[in-house]
């Protein structure tokens, strides 16, 4: 196998190659370690371990849960609005650029129209 200088030096540092760059033969190959056969955990033991781990868990209070859920909800609304406006802008830009459809036929506008009718 052809090796470049960098590969030879790396192999020599790792002890895999001799000074001439040829692979070193390893005569003291050990047999792979034998795995001990582990006993399967019984369902009852598994459930009791899960319950004990859940007792160690630090659960948020109701106030924290409501606060964090509100933050997530607001983030979803903001990001959805941002993506909607970007889609509307690109749809408008490409429809004017290529003059393919009317501006009111973009995907964002069509999706937004039923919501606006429901609000009225």
N, C-alpha and C positions, 0 to 999 in steps of 0.2 A: 504494500500500500504506500503510495507516495504521500509524504508529509512535508509541509513547508517548515521553515526554520522555527517559526513561532510555535507550531504544534510539537516539534521535536523537543524544544526547550521546556515546554509545559509538561510533556510526558516525562522528561528527565527529572524535573522537580518533583513530580508525583511518584517517582520511582518505577515508572512503567517502561522506561527506555534506558538503554545503556549510553555510554559516552558517544558511541557512533550513531545513535538514533534508532538502533534496532530494538524491537520489543524484547523485554527481559522475560525469559520463561520462568514461570513460577512452578516449582516442583512440590512445594508444600501446600497444595490445595487442600483446604479443609472441607469436610462434608457439611452440607447445609444444616443449620441448627434444626433440631426436631421440635415441632410445635407440640405443646401439651394440649390435649383435647379438653377444651373448657366445657363445663357443664352449662346447659342452657338455663336461663333464669325462668322460673315458673311464673305464670301470669299473676298469681296472688302477690308474689314478692315484687314483681315489676310494678304493680299498682301501688303497693305500700311505699315503694321507693319514690314513685312519682308524687304521691301525696305528701311525703315528708319533704321533698324538694320544693313543692308548691307552698308549703308552710314557711319555708325560709325566704320566699320571695317578698320583696317590698312592693306592696300594691299601692297604687295612687289613691288619694282620697277622692271623694265625689267632686269636690271643688276643683281639684287638679284635673280630673277627667273632663269636666265641663269646659274648663279653660282651654285645655289642649284640643278638644274637639272643635271648639269655636275657632281657634287659630287655624286648624286644618280646613274647616269649612270656608273661612274667609280666603285662605290661600287658593282653594279650589275655584272660588268665584273669580278672584283676581286673574288667575292664570287662564281660566276659560274665557274671560272677557278679552284678555290680551291676545290669545290665539284666534278668537273670533274676529277681532279687529284687524289682525295681520292677514287673515284669510280674506276678509272683505276687501282690504286694500289691494292685495295681490290680484284678486278676482277682478276688481275694478280696473286696475292697471293693465292687465292682460286683455280684458275685453275692449278697452280703448285702443290698446296697441295693435291688436290684430283685428279689431272690429268684427268679432265673431258673434257675439251675443249682446243683448241689451244689458245694461248695468244691473237691472233688477233681476236678472236670471242667474246671478252667481250663486254658488252653493250656500255660502254664509247668509246671503240675503233671503234665499228661499227657506232656509231653516229658521231664520229669525222672524219672518213674516207671520206665521201662525201664533207665535208668542205675543207679538204686538197686537194682533186681532183679539186675542184672549184677554189682554189687559184692558182694552177699550170697553 
